[in-house]
Amino acid sequence: MVSKGGFFMRQERHYEFRERMRQVHRPGRREAGVTPVAGEVLLDETWVIAAPAGAPETVLRVARDLQEYFFDSMDLSLLLVEAGAGDGRKELRLELRPAGTGESIRGAFRVDVANDGIVLEGMELQGLWNGAVYLEDQMNLQEAPILALGKATRTPLMKLRRVHSGSGIDDYPDWQLRAIIHAGFNTIELFVRDLDKTALGYNDINDIIQRAANYGLDTFIYSYMPSYKHPDEPDAEEFFDSIYGELFRRYPGAIGIGLVGESLEFPSRDPNTTGKRWRESMKDGIPDTRPSPGWWPCEDYPAYIDCIKRAVRRVKPDAEVIFSTYNWGYSPLEQRRRFLEALPKDVTLQVTYEIFREKRIGKLSCPTMDYTISDVEPGYYFSSEAAAAHELGIRLSATTNTAGATWDFGTVPYVPVPHRWIKRLDVLEKARQDWGLERLYETHHYGWWPSVIIDLRKASFWQPRAEDLEALLPELARRDYGAEAAADIIKVWQRWADAMEFYVASNEDQYGPWRVGPAYPFIFQPNITRTMGQKEIAFPSAPYAHFGGRIVKTLYQPFENANQSPGPLRYPQDLDRLERMREIWEDGLRLLETTLDKIPARKRDRGDELFLLGSFIRRSIDTVINIKRWWLLNIKLQASSDAKVMLDILTQLEELAAEEIANTKATIPIVEQDSRLGWEPSMEYVCDKWHLEWKIRQVESALREIASYRRMLQL
């Protein structure tokens, strides 16, 4: 329940959000009084769930999932029996079609719904799970155990739908695997740093692969394994076999491996690069301004990838090798095309949807620097590279973030702007038709969360496809928030989608205040020191975190880019846009608050979660606005030689600090009541109550520095 102020009346412990995510079948979905109309059938106590005689445990698991669904969500208790042993009762019968028996598309299913029985036939175990989930989804929309009569065959349009765990980095308990197959993914991703070692630390990788297979899920390896060797060196074949060959000898159940430049540096001999790891790309302390290998389409990179591919395929001939050009999408098409022409044609190319998208805002160049749903259209890098790959006969994959999360707000479960996600999904469907896109990397390490975005992508990635995805929003809003609230919920989503048009996707913001929200520190930039120390501070994080605070840049400043207008030009414009974003977001939040009382009691928690999510994002917008003002004042202070002007600036900084402390305090009750807010799998908790109180202490320390500086001006 929520109070009139819009907040839960209870608090959650750290990681308690996992209990909500674990509940795959939401209890009490059934709406009293819903009855079938012509062309529909109602399942009741006269039905049973029937599994084939001698069915393996994996098939029985699907049957038990359906049984649990009916009991928990539809208040209906159905027996599980052997096919034909239902004593005359109507059967919802499961049938498994093994591989190689006629249906070529793995994961597809057929369903035949009649008044006297239902047959669900899955193409392999994955298809059986997909079919069961489809039936559950249809009944969820009906809010009753009612299905449409007739026959249907559904096949996946996107054959590879890769996802990272939503419960923790490389964390795959059975309940998470079950939630993943229900969310419509078909492949889990593991960050592998060494044999038996993932981003989580020691991990029994074969156990994860086997348990995933029990739910019809494949496993893909995301390689973090260093292999610093030039392909022309005499021992290269043995070297790569000792890493990548051994990887697939050790984990034969993995279906493929994903490679990306930033995790795959090598001693390139391309004179356009440093030829060294990026941390070593300097001489006598002087940085080499050329890109390091991994951030440039080196002329010898295709040969390097080919060595890795050969090592993999000698052990597992059908393993898919995917290489992402994410790190050099900024380079000219001519350079990228030369790389593609030399890339082995049996290596799949992965391209990122929005990154490096060129944008002019006003008179300034403001390209997209990282993952964001503020861009619904793809960048030139994506479209040019996808078209070139199609022309050259290279299989295509895409990094799309269609699980619903991005770096827009680093510690939220998803970005609640379905109208913008719909536009992206429609573009991806066109990319499938035009360029053969059938493989998706749907999220990075920030994972996924059950949301309306998950439902939209499921409707988009299957044939027959829902051609008008926006037309699904009223059904989804009614299902989750009730008929009376549905229209207003859609208006809230639309206002928030409108607000994202004014989002600022710069590196300093997405690696700073957008990443950790109101926990982001405000550092007073004049360096008052007796030890000549630096002003950047370490962002505190759990010692077991994969990245933790290492991917948070605490000394706010423009991170400039050769294709981007400088920060001092951008920031006044950024502030105007962010003020507009805040205004529109606040409109949606106010509407949502007045809508909460329209939501039925059994669905009210959904409204509460959405309100808390919207409130957290609203507080994050304040922090980004305040830190930009803070930086401008700090720069103005240090550029001034007028003591009176400088004293006035210090007063403005003190007022801004007080405003940000108030904003930070207001965030505490939000994160206390939804433990998913303020957490991200690779960083762990970075915007919980402790970090927000740490931020307040840090700003109070900055205020003491400001007071010292004031005294210095009066010496």
Secondary structure, DSSP 8 states (H G I E B T S, - for coil): -B-TTS-BSS---TTTHHHHHH--S-TT---TT----TTEEE--TTEEEEE-TT--HHHHHHHHHHHHHHHHHH----EEEETT-STT-EEEEEEEE-TTSS--STT-EEEEEETTEEEEEEEHHHHHHHHHHHHHHHHHHHTSSEEE-EEEEEEESSSEEEE--SSSTT---HHHHHHHHHTT--EEEEEEEETTEETTEE--HHHHHHHHHTTT-EEEEEE-------TTSTTHHHHHIIIIIHHHHH-TT--EEEEEGGG-------TTS-SS-GGG-EETTEE--S--TTSS--TTHHHHHHHHHHHHHHH-TT-EEEEE-GGGTTS-HHHHHHHHHHS-TTSEEEEESSTT---EETTEE----S--SS--S--HHHHHHHHHHHHHT--EEEE--TTS--SSSTTSS----HHHHHHHHHHHHHHHHHH---EEE---TT----SHHHHHHHHHSEES--S-GGGGHHHHHHHHH-HHHHHHHHHHHHHHHHHGGG----HHHHTTHHHHGGG------S---SS---S-------TT-SSGGGG---S------TTS--HHHHHHHHHHHHHHHHHHHHHHHHHHHHHGGGS-GGGHHHHHHHHHHHHHHHHHHHHHHHHHHHHHHHHHHHH---HHHHHHHHHHHHHHHHHHHHHHHHHHHHHHH-TTTTEETTTEESSSHHHHHHHHHHHHHHHHHHHHHHHHHT-
